[in-house]
Amino acid sequence: MDNIQRALAVAFEQHRGQTRKVGGTPYIVHILDVARLLMAEPGVSEDVIVAGILHDILEDTHYTPQQLEQDFGPAVLDLVLFATEPGKGPGMTRQEKARTWRARKMHTIEACATASRDQLLVLLADKLSNLASLQEELSLRGDTIWSSFNAPKEDIAWYHLTLRAALADKLQDTRLFRLHTRLIDNVFPA
């Protein structure tokens, strides 16, 4: 079994029973969407795709960094650690997530300055998938969805706009960046 198939098997097992905060779809749908986005980006390595599949595993499951490194190697671990928000884990309460939201987002934005292209591709595929899900739920349920988040709409818009600026220098030539830009403009029109 190749690494992508093994990563999918691990993701299906570890995220079993988890659902998305908005819409309630099985969490694995997001994982598969991230994998699809990375596979559609020309020149992306297998390690980047594997890391995309596993990008939330350390935040949302009890799978450890040691297991991840043993199963998929140090390069994949490095990529997943970059996409993992500090201090966030499966036991974090909604109140803790809301209280630390802005600090976690600032950490992500600041980390972009020294990140590798591969790290940024994993991060961007995740954010693009999240934004696409958000747009879909907005079209189905309207503005009522904003109450499902740990931050108000204005802060979420700030995050995506600031992140786009942080990613522009290294990723503006990518399909993912262009898609992310269009989605931001649709979800948060000026």
C-alpha positions, 0 to 999 in steps of 0.5 A: 500500500503506498503512503497516500493509501496508508494515510487515507486509512489512518485518517478514516480510522482516526477521524471516525465519528467526527463531524464538521462544526458547520453542516454536520458532514462527516469530517473525512469529507474535509480530509478528502477535499484537502487531498483532492485540492493538493492532488490537482495542484501541479508538481505537488509531492506525495509527502505534501499530499500525505500531510494534507490528508493528515493535517488535522490528526494531531489537533483532533485525535489522539494520534501522536507526533511519534506515531506520525513520524514512525508511520510516515517519516520526518518530512510528513511530520514537519508538514503536519506540525506546521499546519497544527495550531499550537495549544489546540488538541482534542480536549480543548473546549469551545470556550478555550478555542474562542478565547485563543482564536486570534492568538492561534490565527496570528501564529499561523500568519506570522509562521508563513513568513519563514515557511517552506512552499510545501508547508504553505501548500498544505496550509492553503489547501486546508483553508481553501477547503474550509472556505469552500464549505463555508460558502456552501453552508452560507448558500444553504443557511445564510448568515445564521452559520456565523454563530457556529464559529469561535469568532465573528464574521469580521474576524474570520474575514480579517483572517482570510484576507491577512492570510492571503497577503501572507501567502501571496509572495510564495504561492501566487502562481498556484492554482490553490492561491487563485481559487482561495482568492476568488472564494474570499472575494465571494464569501467576504465581498468588499 
